[in-house]
Amino acid sequence: MSVHTRTGKRSRVTATAGAALAVALLAAGCGGSDDDAKAASSDDPNAPVTLSVGLYGTFGMMEAGLYDQYMKLHPNVKIVEHSVEQSADYYKALQTHLAANSGLDDVQGIEIGFVADVVKNHANQFVDFSKVDGADATAKTFYDWKVAQATNADGRVVGLGTDAGPEAICYRKDLFQQAGLPADRAEVGKLFTDWNSFIAAGKQYEASTTKAANSHFLDSAASIFSAAVYQGDTAYDDAKGNPIPEKSDGVKSAWGYASTAASAGITAGLQQFSDAWNSAFSNGAFAAVACPAWMTGYITSQAGDTGKGQWDIATLPGEAEAASNWGGSWLGVPTASKHQKAAIELVKWLTAPEQQVTMFTSQGHFPSSSTAAADPKVASATSDYFSGAPIGQIYGETADKIKRTPIGPYDTQVQQAFTTALTNVETKKANPDEALKQAQSAAKDAIGG
């Protein structure tokens, strides 16, 4: 996974299978038939057209019934989705298509881990949504930081946002209570207002003589790192998108908090998105986890019915200084599409506030549209599974506070270098200073520096 749930890590795909998928997509993702191309080249907006949508993991638009709704509104349009399980496999195939300028779908999903590469190196191969009719009105419905992440230095906007990942902390009320910690979300929020007090709460949890056996406070040090790193002025890159992990204030502070937690033994030392981590949601191996909005759906699927009412949500530590976002995607239209006009209209409709509200109420995907987030169906939403938590309010207030932290093409690889080093501190008792040097070296290798 890069930094988003829909990277397909809910199941595994082998390298061989991934390569086969890439080859298949080269043949399949051709944006419709020649007959479609002839029809679409006419000025008739009602001419029959087949639009192919290339995605990864489960975006949920088909599952939410949006395709069927759009096709009912536009009887001449047929939508065909091509989805790859793993986002890494998907993006390798997309890069191959872009290099050949062929085999591209009419609409392509762009994940946050790859958007910087698209913006920097492939912007001219995607329709510029800043020049699309009604662009001003469309842009005003999104959070500023969401639009900025998909905009290059020339102001070219490569896609329109689908969802976002404002962060909070999800925790097990029952495990907190057993360990003598408060369970009420308001009291929990007061318990850890910053990362230092969060770590202190973790030490209190671990020192408890009444806590559940074989249970730790936090799933992994990566939970702290991945959330805290984006609370800095910079994370992995400078304002121009150049990697600076060795100089970043966000990396420095996040490493300090996360390595302290790892050394203090308050984490379960689990690798996020591993089978053991997935099982831990139901077996009580940890009591808290960094929780972007999409994680609530992940927890629900992993913990199952027995977890209902055991989980709750509190605000992210340090949020008064800066909120954090983990995840989110965009839909772009390649300039090579034979059906640009029709594809643009589909993307505009799928990402419009009304549809983002549907995606939230149906699939739990938090909107990247501030207009949608303000809709009562979102803003007033609560979750029975998470003990009645006001999820619309919690995540909406966080999304309002998010600032644009520069992102770059190598962020996924750089973050992996640091989280791997943190795992060594957790599980192999590696010296934090030595682990940091190893992380910086691995990050440098990843970016070719």
C-alpha positions as CSV (number, residue, x, y, z in Angstrom):
1,M,0.0,0.0,0.0
2,S,1.2,3.5,-0.6
3,V,-0.9,5.7,1.4
4,H,-4.4,4.8,0.8
5,T,-6.8,2.0,1.5
6,R,-7.8,1.2,-2.1
7,T,-4.4,0.1,-3.0
8,G,-5.7,-3.5,-3.0
9,K,-3.8,-4.9,0.0
10,R,-6.9,-6.6,1.2
11,S,-5.7,-9.6,-0.8
12,R,-2.4,-10.6,-2.4
13,V,-1.4,-10.6,-6.0
14,T,1.8,-12.3,-7.1
15,A,4.4,-10.5,-9.3
16,T,3.6,-12.9,-12.1
17,A,-0.1,-12.2,-11.8
18,G,0.6,-8.5,-11.7
19,A,2.6,-8.7,-14.9
20,A,-0.2,-10.6,-16.6
21,L,-2.6,-8.0,-15.5
22,A,-0.5,-5.3,-17.0
23,V,-0.3,-7.1,-20.3
24,A,-4.0,-7.7,-20.2
25,L,-4.7,-4.0,-19.6
26,L,-2.6,-3.0,-22.5
27,A,-5.0,-5.0,-24.7
28,A,-8.2,-4.2,-22.8
29,G,-7.9,-0.5,-21.9
30,C,-8.3,0.9,-25.3
31,G,-11.1,3.3,-24.7
32,G,-13.8,1.7,-26.7
33,S,-14.4,0.4,-30.2
34,D,-13.7,2.0,-33.6
35,D,-17.5,2.3,-34.0
36,D,-17.6,4.2,-30.8
37,A,-14.8,6.5,-31.9
38,K,-16.7,7.3,-35.1
39,A,-19.8,8.0,-33.2
40,A,-18.0,10.1,-30.6
41,S,-16.3,12.2,-33.2
42,S,-19.7,13.5,-34.3
43,D,-21.3,16.5,-32.7
44,D,-24.3,14.4,-31.6
45,P,-24.2,14.3,-27.8
46,N,-26.6,11.3,-27.9
47,A,-24.4,9.2,-30.1
48,P,-23.7,5.7,-28.5
49,V,-20.4,5.6,-26.6
50,T,-18.6,3.0,-24.4
51,L,-16.5,4.6,-21.7
52,S,-13.8,2.5,-20.1
53,V,-12.8,3.3,-16.5
54,G,-9.4,2.1,-15.3
55,L,-9.1,1.7,-11.5
56,Y,-7.4,-0.2,-8.7
57,G,-8.7,-2.0,-5.7
58,T,-12.4,-1.2,-4.9
59,F,-13.3,2.4,-5.6
60,G,-16.9,1.7,-4.8
61,M,-18.6,3.7,-7.6
62,M,-19.9,0.6,-9.2
63,E,-20.9,-0.8,-5.8
64,A,-22.7,2.4,-4.9
65,G,-24.8,2.1,-8.1
66,L,-23.4,5.3,-9.6
67,Y,-22.6,3.8,-13.0
68,D,-26.1,2.4,-13.3
69,Q,-27.5,5.8,-12.3
70,Y,-25.4,7.6,-14.9
71,M,-26.3,5.2,-17.6
72,K,-29.9,5.6,-16.8
73,L,-29.5,9.4,-17.1
74,H,-27.5,8.9,-20.3
75,P,-29.0,5.9,-22.2
76,N,-26.4,6.3,-25.0
77,V,-23.5,5.7,-22.6
78,K,-22.1,2.3,-21.5
79,I,-19.5,2.3,-18.7
80,V,-17.0,-0.6,-18.4
81,E,-14.7,-0.8,-15.4
82,H,-11.3,-2.3,-15.6
83,S,-10.0,-2.8,-12.0
84,V,-6.6,-4.2,-10.9
85,E,-6.3,-5.5,-7.3
86,Q,-3.0,-3.9,-6.4
87,S,-2.3,-0.2,-7.0
88,A,1.4,-0.9,-7.7
89,D,0.5,-3.3,-10.5
90,Y,-2.1,-0.8,-11.8
91,Y,0.4,2.1,-11.9
92,K,3.1,0.1,-13.6
93,A,0.6,-0.7,-16.3
94,L,-0.6,2.9,-16.5
95,Q,3.1,4.1,-16.9
96,T,3.5,1.6,-19.7
97,H,0.4,3.0,-21.4
98,L,1.5,6.6,-20.9
99,A,4.9,5.8,-22.4
100,A,3.3,4.3,-25.5
101,N,0.4,6.8,-25.4
102,S,-1.9,3.9,-26.2
103,G,-3.9,1.3,-24.3
104,L,-5.3,4.0,-22.0
105,D,-8.8,3.9,-20.5
106,D,-11.1,6.9,-21.1
107,V,-11.0,7.6,-17.4
108,Q,-8.0,6.7,-15.2
109,G,-7.9,6.6,-11.4
110,I,-4.9,8.4,-9.9
111,E,-3.9,7.5,-6.3
112,I,-2.3,9.9,-3.9
113,G,1.0,7.9,-3.9
114,F,1.3,8.5,-7.7
115,V,-0.4,11.9,-8.3
116,A,2.9,13.8,-7.9
117,D,4.5,11.7,-10.6
118,V,1.5,12.3,-12.9
119,V,1.6,16.1,-12.1
120,K,5.3,16.4,-12.7
121,N,5.9,14.0,-15.6
122,H,2.6,13.3,-17.3
123,A,0.4,16.4,-16.9
124,N,0.3,17.1,-20.6
125,Q,-1.1,13.6,-21.2
126,F,-4.2,14.3,-19.2
127,V,-7.1,16.7,-19.8
128,D,-6.6,20.0,-18.0
129,F,-9.7,20.4,-15.8
130,S,-8.9,24.0,-15.1
131,K,-9.9,24.6,-18.8
132,V,-13.0,22.6,-18.7
133,D,-16.3,24.5,-18.9
134,G,-17.6,25.3,-15.5
135,A,-14.1,24.7,-14.0
136,D,-14.4,27.6,-11.5
137,A,-17.6,26.3,-10.1
138,T,-16.2,22.8,-9.9
139,A,-13.0,23.8,-8.2
140,K,-14.9,25.7,-5.5
141,T,-16.6,22.5,-4.3
142,F,-13.3,20.9,-3.4
143,Y,-10.9,21.5,-0.5
144,D,-8.1,23.8,-1.7
145,W,-5.4,21.3,-0.7
146,K,-7.1,18.6,-2.7
147,V,-7.1,20.6,-5.9
148,A,-3.5,21.8,-5.3
149,Q,-2.2,18.2,-5.1
150,A,-3.4,17.6,-8.6
151,T,-2.1,20.8,-10.1
152,N,1.3,21.4,-11.7
153,A,3.4,24.5,-11.7
154,D,1.6,25.8,-14.8
155,G,-1.8,25.5,-13.2
156,R,-2.8,22.4,-15.1
157,V,-5.2,20.2,-13.1
158,V,-4.8,16.5,-14.0
159,G,-8.0,15.2,-12.4
160,L,-10.9,15.8,-10.0
161,G,-10.9,14.4,-6.5
162,T,-12.9,11.4,-5.4
163,D,-12.3,10.9,-1.6
164,A,-10.0,12.1,1.1
165,G,-8.4,10.6,4.2
166,P,-8.5,13.0,7.2
167,E,-7.1,11.3,10.2
168,A,-8.3,10.5,13.7
169,I,-7.5,7.7,16.3
170,C,-9.7,4.6,16.4
171,Y,-9.6,2.8,19.7
172,R,-11.1,-0.2,21.6
173,K,-13.2,1.2,24.5
174,D,-13.3,-2.2,26.2
175,L,-9.5,-2.6,26.1
176,F,-9.0,1.0,27.3
177,Q,-11.4,0.4,30.2
178,Q,-9.7,-2.9,31.2
179,A,-6.3,-1.0,31.3
180,G,-7.8,1.7,33.5
181,L,-7.9,4.4,30.8
182,P,-11.0,6.5,30.1
183,A,-13.2,5.2,27.4
184,D,-15.4,8.2,26.7
185,R,-14.3,9.8,23.5
186,A,-14.3,13.3,24.9
187,E,-12.1,12.2,27.9
188,V,-9.9,10.2,25.5
189,G,-9.4,13.3,23.4
190,K,-8.2,15.2,26.6
191,L,-6.0,12.2,27.5
192,F,-3.7,12.7,24.5
193,T,-3.8,16.2,23.1
194,D,-0.4,15.8,21.6
195,W,2.0,12.9,20.7
196,N,3.9,13.1,23.9
197,S,0.8,12.7,26.0
198,F,-0.3,9.9,23.5
199,I,2.9,8.1,24.3
200,A,2.4,8.7,28.0
201,A,-1.0,7.1,27.7
202,G,0.6,4.2,26.0
203,K,3.0,3.7,28.8
204,Q,0.2,3.8,31.3
205,Y,-1.7,1.2,29.3
206,E,1.4,-1.1,29.2
207,A,2.0,-0.7,32.9
208,S,-1.6,-1.7,33.8
209,T,-1.9,-4.9,35.7
210,T,-5.5,-5.3,34.6
211,K,-5.1,-4.8,30.8
212,A,-6.0,-7.7,28.5
213,A,-3.3,-10.3,28.1
214,N,-1.1,-10.1,25.0
215,S,-2.5,-6.7,24.2
216,H,-0.5,-3.6,23.4
217,F,-1.6,0.0,23.3
218,L,-0.8,0.7,19.6
219,D,-0.6,-1.5,16.5
220,S,2.7,-0.1,15.3
221,A,5.1,2.8,15.4
222,A,4.1,3.4,11.7
223,S,0.7,4.6,13.0
224,I,2.4,7.5,14.7
225,F,4.9,8.2,11.9
226,S,2.4,8.1,9.0
227,A,0.1,10.6,10.8
228,A,2.7,12.9,12.4
229,V,4.9,13.3,9.3
230,Y,2.2,15.3,7.5
231,Q,1.7,17.6,10.5
232,G,5.0,19.3,9.7
233,D,5.5,22.2,7.2
234,T,7.2,19.6,5.0
235,A,7.0,15.8,4.9
236,Y,9.3,14.2,2.4
237,D,9.6,17.0,-0.2
238,D,10.2,20.7,-0.5
239,A,7.8,23.2,-2.1
240,K,9.0,22.2,-5.6
241,G,8.5,18.5,-5.0
242,N,12.2,17.7,-4.5
243,P,12.8,14.9,-1.9
244,I,14.3,16.3,1.4
245,P,13.6,13.5,4.0
246,E,16.9,14.2,5.8
247,K,16.0,17.9,6.3
248,S,12.2,17.8,6.7
249,D,10.7,19.0,10.0
250,G,7.8,16.6,9.6
251,V,10.1,13.6,9.3
252,K,12.3,14.7,12.2
253,S,9.4,15.2,14.6
254,A,7.5,12.1,13.4
255,W,10.6,9.9,13.7
256,G,11.2,11.2,17.2
257,Y,7.7,10.4,18.4
258,A,7.5,7.0,16.6
259,S,10.9,5.8,17.6
260,T,10.2,6.7,21.2
261,A,7.0,4.7,21.1
262,A,8.8,1.8,19.5
263,S,11.6,1.8,22.1
264,A,9.1,2.2,24.9
265,G,7.4,-1.1,24.0
266,I,3.9,0.4,23.6
267,T,3.3,-1.1,20.2
268,A,2.4,-4.6,19.0
269,G,5.2,-4.3,16.3
270,L,2.8,-5.4,13.6
271,Q,3.4,-4.6,9.9
272,Q,0.4,-2.7,8.7
273,F,-1.8,-4.5,6.2
274,S,-0.2,-7.9,6.9
275,D,-2.3,-10.9,7.7
276,A,-1.3,-10.7,11.4
277,W,-2.3,-7.0,11.5
278,N,-5.7,-7.8,9.9
279,S,-6.3,-10.5,12.5
280,A,-5.4,-8.2,15.3
281,F,-8.5,-6.1,14.7
282,S,-10.6,-8.9,16.1
283,N,-8.2,-10.6,18.5
284,G,-7.4,-7.6,20.6
285,A,-3.6,-7.5,20.0
286,F,-3.8,-3.7,20.1
287,A,-6.1,-1.0,21.4
288,A,-5.5,2.0,19.1
289,V,-4.6,2.7,15.5
290,A,-4.1,5.8,13.4
291,C,-7.4,6.0,11.6
292,P,-8.1,8.0,8.4
293,A,-11.7,8.1,7.4
294,W,-11.4,5.1,5.1
295,M,-10.0,3.0,7.9
296,T,-13.4,2.8,9.6
297,G,-14.6,0.6,6.8
298,Y,-11.4,-1.5,7.0
299,I,-11.9,-2.0,10.7
300,T,-15.5,-2.9,10.2
301,S,-14.6,-5.6,7.6
302,Q,-11.7,-7.0,9.7
303,A,-13.3,-6.9,13.2
304,G,-16.7,-8.1,12.0
305,D,-20.0,-8.0,13.9
306,T,-18.4,-8.8,17.2
307,G,-16.5,-5.5,17.0
308,K,-19.6,-3.4,16.8
309,G,-19.9,-1.0,19.8
310,Q,-16.4,-1.9,21.0
311,W,-14.6,0.6,18.8
312,D,-14.8,4.4,19.1
313,I,-13.0,7.4,17.5
314,A,-11.1,10.3,19.1
315,T,-9.3,13.3,17.5
316,L,-5.8,12.9,16.3
317,P,-3.1,14.1,18.8
318,G,-1.5,17.4,17.8
319,E,-4.3,18.3,15.5
320,A,-4.5,21.8,16.9
321,E,-1.1,22.4,15.3
322,A,-1.9,20.7,12.0
323,A,-4.4,18.1,10.8
324,S,-3.2,15.2,8.8
325,N,-4.5,13.4,5.7
326,W,-3.7,9.8,4.6
327,G,-5.1,8.8,1.3
328,G,-7.4,10.0,-1.5
329,S,-7.7,9.6,-5.2
330,W,-8.6,11.5,-8.4
331,L,-10.2,10.7,-11.7
332,G,-8.4,11.9,-14.8
333,V,-9.1,11.8,-18.5
334,P,-6.1,10.9,-20.8
335,T,-5.8,13.2,-23.8
336,A,-5.4,10.0,-25.8
337,S,-9.0,9.1,-25.0
338,K,-11.2,8.8,-28.1
339,H,-14.1,10.0,-26.1
340,Q,-12.8,13.0,-24.2
341,K,-16.0,15.0,-24.1
342,A,-18.1,12.1,-22.8
343,A,-15.3,11.1,-20.3
344,I,-15.0,14.6,-19.0
345,E,-18.8,14.7,-18.3
346,L,-18.7,11.4,-16.6
347,V,-15.8,12.5,-14.3
348,K,-17.5,15.8,-13.5
349,W,-20.7,13.9,-12.5
350,L,-18.9,11.1,-10.5
351,T,-17.0,13.7,-8.5
352,A,-19.8,16.2,-8.0
353,P,-20.9,16.9,-4.4
354,E,-24.1,14.9,-4.8
355,Q,-22.3,11.7,-5.8
356,Q,-19.6,12.2,-3.1
357,V,-22.4,12.3,-0.6
358,T,-23.7,9.0,-2.0
359,M,-20.2,7.5,-1.8
360,F,-20.0,8.5,1.9
361,T,-23.4,7.2,2.9
362,S,-23.0,4.0,0.8
363,Q,-19.3,3.2,1.0
364,G,-17.9,5.3,3.8
365,H,-15.6,7.3,1.6
366,F,-15.1,10.8,3.1
367,P,-15.6,13.5,0.4
368,S,-12.8,15.5,-1.1
369,S,-15.5,18.1,-1.8
370,S,-16.0,20.6,1.1
371,T,-19.5,21.2,-0.3
372,A,-20.3,17.5,0.1
373,A,-18.7,17.4,3.5
374,A,-21.0,20.2,4.7
375,D,-24.1,18.3,3.5
376,P,-26.2,17.2,6.5
377,K,-26.1,13.6,5.4
378,V,-22.3,13.8,5.9
379,A,-21.8,16.5,8.5
380,S,-24.4,15.0,10.9
381,A,-23.5,11.3,10.3
382,T,-22.8,9.0,13.2
383,S,-21.6,5.4,13.3
384,D,-23.4,2.7,15.3
385,Y,-20.4,0.5,14.8
386,F,-18.1,3.0,16.4
387,S,-20.3,3.6,19.4
388,G,-22.3,6.4,17.9
389,A,-19.2,8.5,17.1
390,P,-20.1,11.7,15.1
391,I,-17.9,10.6,12.2
392,G,-19.1,13.4,9.9
393,Q,-18.2,16.0,12.5
394,I,-14.8,14.5,13.5
395,Y,-13.5,14.0,10.0
396,G,-15.1,17.1,8.6
397,E,-13.4,19.3,11.2
398,T,-10.1,17.6,10.5
399,A,-10.5,18.1,6.7
400,D,-11.1,21.8,7.2
401,K,-7.8,22.1,9.1
402,I,-5.6,20.2,6.6
403,K,-2.9,22.3,5.0
404,R,-1.2,21.4,1.8
405,T,2.1,19.6,2.6
406,P,4.2,19.2,-0.5
407,I,4.2,15.7,-2.0
408,G,6.6,14.2,-4.5
409,P,6.9,11.2,-6.8
410,Y,8.9,9.1,-4.4
411,D,6.9,9.5,-1.2
412,T,5.7,6.0,-1.1
413,Q,9.2,4.5,-1.3
414,V,10.6,7.0,1.2
415,Q,7.8,6.3,3.7
416,Q,8.4,2.6,3.3
417,A,12.1,3.1,4.2
418,F,11.2,4.8,7.4
419,T,8.4,2.5,8.5
420,T,10.7,-0.6,7.8
421,A,13.4,1.0,10.0
422,L,10.8,1.6,12.7
423,T,9.7,-2.0,12.6
424,N,13.4,-3.0,13.3
425,V,13.3,-0.8,16.4
426,E,10.1,-2.4,17.5
427,T,10.9,-6.1,16.8
428,K,14.7,-6.3,16.6
429,K,15.5,-3.7,19.3
430,A,17.5,-1.7,16.8
431,N,19.1,1.5,18.1
432,P,16.9,4.4,17.0
433,D,19.8,6.5,15.9
434,E,21.3,3.7,13.8
435,A,17.8,2.8,12.4
436,L,17.3,6.5,11.4
437,K,20.6,6.4,9.4
438,Q,19.5,3.2,7.7
439,A,16.2,4.7,6.9
440,Q,17.8,7.8,5.4
441,S,20.2,5.6,3.4
442,A,17.3,3.4,2.1
443,A,15.3,6.5,1.2
444,K,18.3,8.0,-0.7
445,D,18.6,4.7,-2.7
446,A,14.9,4.7,-3.4
447,I,15.0,8.1,-5.0
448,G,18.2,7.4,-6.8
449,G,20.2,10.0,-4.9
